[in-house]
Amino acid sequence: MLKHQLASIALRTVTTRAVVMLRLRLEEQPAPTGMKDIDMLLGWLLDTLGLVRRRNDADTYNSSTRPLHRLMRDHLLKEPMKGVDARVLSDQLEISMTALHHHLKGLQANRLIASKIGDNGWMMHHLRCGSLSAAIDLLYRESSGILKLRLAPLQHWQTGSVKRNYDEKCQELPLKLIIYEPHPLSDHEDEIDAFLNDLGLRGERPKHRSGNDLTREVFEALLEANHAISLDEAVSQWGATRPRLTRTFDRFRAAGLVERVPRHDRLTVILWDAISTQYSRRGEEWLLGKGGLGRLDDKIAKLVIKSLKDGMFDSEKCAEIFSNVNEDELRVTLNLLGGRLPHGYRLSGISGEDVARQVMLRFESMFTRLKLVAEKLDELGINN
């Protein structure tokens, strides 16, 4: 009872001068399959804005039962400028004042609602600017400016540059990006720590928020690297397990800062290892047949076999022999030998400005979909 009363007092005494700092969590979702189903569109929008954090199977198939979903659909979308106080919302949604306060703070941090003290002394909450599309547009403008500010230091931090002779890269992960406006640094925290913490790159509940933990060491290595970093190199350098390193790299990939690419610079080394291994196991005849060397020029194939017989075939000799062979042919040969080209991780741009530009492109693409869905929700809300 006391907890309920304290929550009520907190909701009534917030003044219009109090400003909630922007904290936006974008989580890319598959495109909604129906553009006339208000519940499907609203559920997609709330999930994309990261306003629904705890999900279960029931929520997945019936998102319209969520209190936040009903708050948006039955009150804010239906009568966007009427204004409704927390007491009415708590009664009609059948949730506690504490739970309601949590939802309202999330909507305020995402700039979807605005509040004003009513005649009865309660804060009256309404959809910002009277429509969801207008609220999303203002959110885009504010979050876009803040994200550019947060990404700006990359141009000073990045000192390395990975050559980009190939455009090939692996499939991107769904964008998962946290946008948090600048704030005073906490104890023992510097600008890089704040960057990693505020963008969620240290994970949901990091053990360390400052200092040289694994995430920071990986980030600094990526900034200084002149070639993509493979998992084997990362394991050797930091001693962490492959799954842990993969999770660390994937957080950077999900934020759009890092991409996973084939290590073309390692092709001749991997090819040398595969040829040497198969020669010792299966011999010359297999290499020239199923091993794929027979597909290459006869002079090159004979030179490889001769080097193997003479014990002179090493990684440098392999690179010399295959220096004038088309890379596509070498990759086919590697596949026939049973080898695999390793992958590595690199920053998504050749410079800090380019990395920021790549992140902004994905950010803007997501907001394009958000704006379309918001406009459709406004239309459906009016018709209902």
N, C-alpha and C positions, 0 to 999 in steps of 0.2 A: 504493500500500500504506500509506504513512504517513498519507495523507488518511483512509483507511478506519479506521486505528487511532485517529486523533484524534477522529473522529466517534463511535467506539465509547466512548472515554473520556468524551466530553461527555455521551453518553446515560446512562452509568452513574453519573456524579457529580452529576447534577441532584438536589437535595434536595427534600423535600416543602415546605420553606419558600419555595421559589422560586415566585412567582406571575406568570403570563403575563397581561399587560394585555389586556382585552377589545378585540378589533378585529373587528367583524362587518361583512361586506360582503353586503348583501341585493340580489339581482338578480331581479326579478319574471320568472317564466317562464309560458308557457301551461300551463293545468291538465293534469295527466297524464290520458291517455285510458283507461288501464286501472288498476283498483284491486286487481287480484289478481296483477299482475306485479311481483315484488319488485325486479327489476333496473330496471324503468321508474320505479318509485316512488323507489328509492334514488338513481338518477341525477338525477331531478327535484329531490330534496331537496338533494343536494350542489351542483347548479347554482344553486339558489335561495340557498343560503348562501354562494355565491361561492367555493367551495373548489376549483373546477375553472376555472383561468384560461386555460390554453392548450388550444384545441380545434382539431381538424381533422375532415375528413369521416369518417374511420374512427371517431373517437370519437363523432361524432354518432349514427351508426347502431349502434355496438356499445360503449356506455359501460361495459358490464360487464367489459371488459378492462383498465380503468384500475386501477393499483395501489391507489389510494385506495378505489375502489369495492370491490375484492376484500378490502381490509383491513376495511372496514365489514361487508360481507356475510358473509364466511367466518369472521371472528373476533369482532368486537364485537357484532354482532347475534345470531350463533349461540350464543355463550356470553358474555353481557354482563358477568358478575361473576367469570369465571374468572381473568382477568388474563393477559396475555401480554407477554413481554419483547421488546425490540428485536432481539435476536439471532435469535430464532425467526421473528419477522415478516420480517426481512431475508432469511432463507433461504427461507421459504415463498413470499414475494411476488417473490423473485428481483430485488430492487432493492438499490442501495447503501445504506449507512448514512446517507450524506448526504441522499439522496432520501427515505429513511424519516423522518429527523429533520425534514425540511421538512413532510411530511404530518402528523406528530404535533404539531408546533408549530401548524399550522393548526387541527387539531382541538382543541387546548388553548385557543387564542385564541378559538375559537367555543364553548368550554365543553361540548363533546360528550364528552370523555374526562377521566378523572381518573387519577392515577398515584400509586403507592406503591412504596417500595423493598422488593424481595422478599428472601427468604432468601439468594439467590445473589448479592446485591449489585446486580442489574439493576433498573431501573425497570419495574414491572409496570403495564401500561396496561389499563384496563377502561372500559366504557361508564358514564358518570356516572349514579349513583343506580340502576344496574341495568336501565334501560330507556331507549330513545330518546325516548319520549314524556315521561318525567320530565326528561331532559336538555334537551329543547326547551322545556319549561315553565319550568325554571329559567333558561334562556337568555333567554326572553321577559321574565321578571321583572327580570333584571339589565339587559338591553339597553334595556328600556322606561324604567327609572329613569335610566339614563345619557343616553338620547336626550332626555328631558325636561329634564335639566340643561343639555345642549348647546343646546337650543332656547330656554331661558329668557331669554337676553340680547336676543332679538328684541323683547321688549316695551319695552326701553329704546332700542334702535337705530332702530326704525321711527318716523319722524316724519311721513311723508306718509300720505294715505288716499285711495284711488281710489274714486270713486262707483260703486256697484253697482246701477244702475237695471235691469240686465238679468242674467238668470241664464245666458244663453247663453255657452258656452265651447267651445273645440276639444277634440278627443279627447285624453285624458291619455296621456303616454308611460309605458311600463312603469317601475315604481319601481326606482330604482338608488340605494341609500342606504348610506353607510358610517357605522358607529357606532363611535366610538373614545373611550374614556374619557379624562377630562381629565388633562393631564400638564403638567410645567413648560414654560414658553415658551422657545423657542430664541432665539438672538441676533436682534435687529431684528424680532422677531415680536410682534404684539399680539393681543388677544382676537379681533378680526375675522379676522386672518391665520390664527390657529389654527382658527377656525370654518370658514373656506374650505378650509384644507388637510385637516383631519381628516374633513370630510364629502365630500372628493373633488371639490369644486366647481372646483378649478383644473385638473382633468384627471389622467390617470394619471401623467405625468412632467412636472410643471410646471417651466418655466424659472425662475420667480420664486415664492418661498414667503413673501415679505413685500414691503411697499411697494405703490405705486399702479400695479399692473398692470391689464390690461383687465378681468379678472374682478372685482377689488375695485372698480374704478370703476363697473362695471355694477351690482354689488350695492348700493353706496352710493346710486346713482341710483334704484334700485328702492325702497330704504328711504325716500327723500325724495320720491318722485314722487306727484303728485296726479292723474295720468292714466296710462293704459297707454302704454308706450314702443314706438313702431313701429320697424321696422328702418331706415326712411329717417331718422328722427330720430337713431337710434343711429349710423348711418354718418356723419351730419353732425356729431355731437358728438364721436365718438372717432376717426373716420377709418379705422377697421378695415373689412375687407371684409365683405360680407353673409354669406358662408359661415362666416367665423370668428365673427362675432357670433351667428349662428344656433346654432352649436355651444355657445357660451358660455351663451346663454339656455336651450338644451335641457338642459344639465347641471343648471341650477336647476329646470327643469320635471321632470326625472327624479327629483330629490330631493323633489318635492312642494312646493317653496317658491314656485314661480312657475307661472302659468297663461297660456295664449295665448287672447286674446279678440278679438272684432271691435271695431274702433274706431268705435262708434256716434257719438261726438262729432265725427267727421270726415265724417259722411254728407253733410251739405249742401255741404261744400267739394268732395268728390269728385263730387257730383251737378252742381255748378256747372261744374267742369272738363269733365265728360262732355258736358253740354248745349252748352257753348260750342264744344267741339271738333267735335261732330257738326253743329252749325248752320253752322259755317264750311265743313265738308266736303260736307254733303248738303242743307242748307237746311231751310226751314220745313215743307214738305210731309212730308218724311221724319220729322221730329221728332213731328209730330202723328199720323203713322201708325205705322210700325214702331218709331219711337223711344219710344213709350209715353206721350207727353204727352196723347194723345187719350183715354187711360184715366182721366185725372184730371178734376176738375171743370173745366167750360168756362171759368169765370172765371179760374182759376189758369193754365190753359194759355194763354189769351189774354194774361194779364199777363206771362207768361214771354216769349212771342213779341214783345210790344210792347217789353219791356225790352231784348231782343236787338237789335231794329231801331233803337232809340234809342241803343244803345251804353251802356246804364246797368246791364247785367246783370253784377254782380260777386258775389263770395262773400257779402257782407253782404246784398245784395238778394235773392240766392237763399235765404238763411236766413230772411229776412223773408217772402218769398212762401210758402214751404213750412212755415212755423211751425205751422200748424194742420192739416197733412196727416198722416195716420196713417203711422208709420214703415214698416210692412210694405208699403204702397203705394209709398213712396219707394224701398224696396229693390228691388221688382219693376221700377220704372221705371229704376233704375240698371242692372239686369241687361239690360233691353231696349236701353239706350243703349250697352252693351258695357263698362260700368265695373265696378269691383270694390271692395267695401268692404275697406279695409286692416285688418290685424290688429296687435295690440300685445301687450306682455308686462307683467304686473303681478304683485305678490305675491298669493298664493293666499288671503289673508284681509284683512279691513279693519283689523286690528291685529296686533301681534306675537303676542299670545295666540291670535288666530284662526288665524294662519299655522301656529303650533306645533300647534294642534288638528287642522288639515287634514293635516299630516304624520303625526301620531299615528294618525289614522283609517286612513290607508293602511298604516302600519306594522302596526297591529293586524289589519287585513284579511289581510295576508300571513301573519302568524303564526297566524291561524285555520286557514289551509290547511296550514301547516307542521305544526301539532298533529294535524290529521286524518290526514295522510300518515304522521307518526311513529307514531301509534297503529296504523295499518294495518300498518306495517313490523314493529312489535313482534309483532303477531298472526301475520304470515306467518313471522317468524323463529322463533317458538315452534313453529309447525306443521311447519316444515322440520327 
